[in-house]
Amino acid sequence: MVPFVTAPVSEPTTRELLRSLRFVIEKDSAGTWKTVLKASGRACGKSIAAHLDAELTRHAQPALGALPLETCLVLIERCFVLHGWGRVQLDLTDAATHGLVVARLEHSAFVEALAEVNDFVDPLPAGVLQGFFEHISGEPLGCEEIACVRRDAPLCTFVVTAQERLDAVAPLFGRESADAILARLKS
């Protein structure tokens, strides 16, 4: 029988956890960590929205889909901070006329943790935003990071809209500025 050693175990930092998660996923199946994190983020975003709906119901308030969109934005912005993912600011300027929600992320935990990765590293936040807005709208949507501080952008920038619209501009991600991509999505 092997005796167990009971040494204090320290809690991993967010940075260590993200680095380890990426390492394990990449070791198991190279190139899949973005897909796994995006799908996990999408499920998480839907779960966050469902939990918020349950809390609103418990307090005799209308569900997220019945609230003003601005109210919903405050709730998901707070979730990002609480989970340590960074500070996200959502912009509805082009929502009504062009069907675009733009999110700008400061202090991304993923950018900070995955310094050695020379690529966009925020698939989980993109998935969270996608799942959250799908829950609110009841429609299938897409969300992609269109600019990253890794590529000299001032902030990591995401856009939420119909997936086919994102697919049309996907080759431009990392090659054109967020403003240029948004201009193409508006035309």
N, C-alpha and C positions, 0 to 999 in steps of 0.2 A: 504494500500500500504506500502511496506517495503522500507525504504530508503536504498540506496546503500552507502556503506562506501568506500571511495576512498583513501585507504592507499597505499603507495608505495609498489610494489611487487618486490622482488629481484629475479634476474635470478637464477635458480637452477644451482648448480655446476654439472659437469659431474657425479661426484660420487653420488650426491643426485638423479639425474635423473635415473641413472642405478639401484640404489637400489629401487627406487619407481617403476620403470618399472617391475623389477623382482617380487616385492611384489604384484603388481596388477595382473600380469599374474598368479602367483602361487596361489593367493587367489581365482581367478576365476576358475582355472583348475590346480590342483596340478600336478607337474611333466612336465608341457608343456612349461615352459619358454625357455628351450634349443631349442626345436623344433621351437617355434615361432621366437626366435632370429636368429636361423640358416636360416630359410626361409626368414626372413626379410633381413638378411645380403646378402643372395644370390641375392635377387631382387635388393638390393642396389649396389652390385658389378656389376651386369649387367647394371644398370642405370648409374653408374660411367663410365663404358666402353662406353656406347652409347653416353653419354655426351662428353667424350673425342673424340670419333669418329666425332661427329658433329663439335666440335671445330677444329679438324684437317682438316675436309672438308672445313670449313669456311676459313681456311688459305691455302687452295689448297695443303694440305699434304695428304699422303696416310692414310688409316684407320689403326687402331691398328694391325689388323691381317696381314697387309702388312709391318709393321715396324719390325725391329730387336727386338727380345724378350727382350733384355737388355734395350731397350728404354721404352718398356711397363712397365718393372719392376720399373724404376725410377718414372714413373707417379703414379703407385699404392702405392709405398712407400711414396711418398709425400702426397697422399690422407690420408693415415693413420695418419700422423703427423698433417695435417690440421684439421682433425676431432677429434683429441685428443684421439685416440684409443691406441696410443703407437707408438713405432718405430719398423717397420718391415723391416727385411733384407731378401731378396729372394735369393735363391741359386739354380743355374741351373746346378750344377756339374753333377747331375745324370739325367738330363732331356733327353738328346739325347740317352744315352745308356739304361736307365732303366725306362724312362717315369715318372720321379718323379721331382716335384718342391718342394723344402723345404723352409719353411718360419720360421724365428725365430723372436719372438716378445718380445721386451724389454719394460718395464714400461707399461704393459697392464692396461688400464683404468678399465677393468673389474675385474682383480685380485685386484687392489687397492680398488675399490668400494665395492666389494662383499667379504670382508674379512671373514664374518661369514659363507660363503658357503664352505663346505669341499669337493669340487669337481672341475673338470675343469669348468671354467666359461667364456670361450671365444668363444661361438657359433657364435656370430655376426661376429667377424673377420674371422672365418672359412668360413662362408657363403659368405662374401664379396670376399674373395680370390677365392672361388669356382665359383661364378657368373662372376667375372672378367675374369678368365681363360677360362670359358666356352664361353664367348663372343669372346675372342681372337681366340680360337681354333675352335669354331663352333661345338664342341663335348660335350656330357654330361660328366661331371667329378664329382669327389667327393673331399672333403677337410675335414680333421679331425685334431683335436688337438691330437697329440700323446704323448706330454709331457708337464707338467705344473710346474711352479715354486712352486705351492702349494704342489707338490709331490717331492720337493727337486731337480727339474731339474734347470739347470742354466738359461734357458730361456723357455718361452712357445714356443713349436715347433709344426708346422703344416706340413702336406704333402698333395700335390695336385696330384691326379692320378685318374685312373679309379675307380669308386665306388666299383666294385666287388673285386678289389685288397685290398681296405681298409676294406671291410667287412670281408675278410679272416683273417686280423690281429687285428680286433677290440677288441677281448677279451684280448689283450695284453696291451691296452691303460691304462696307470697308473700302470701297473705291471712290464713292462720292460722299459728300457731306450729308448730314441728316437733313439740312435745309433743302439740298438739291433733290434728295429722295422724296421728301414731303411735297415739294413742288410737282414732281412727276405724279405722285399719288393724287394730287388735287386736279391735275389736268385731264 
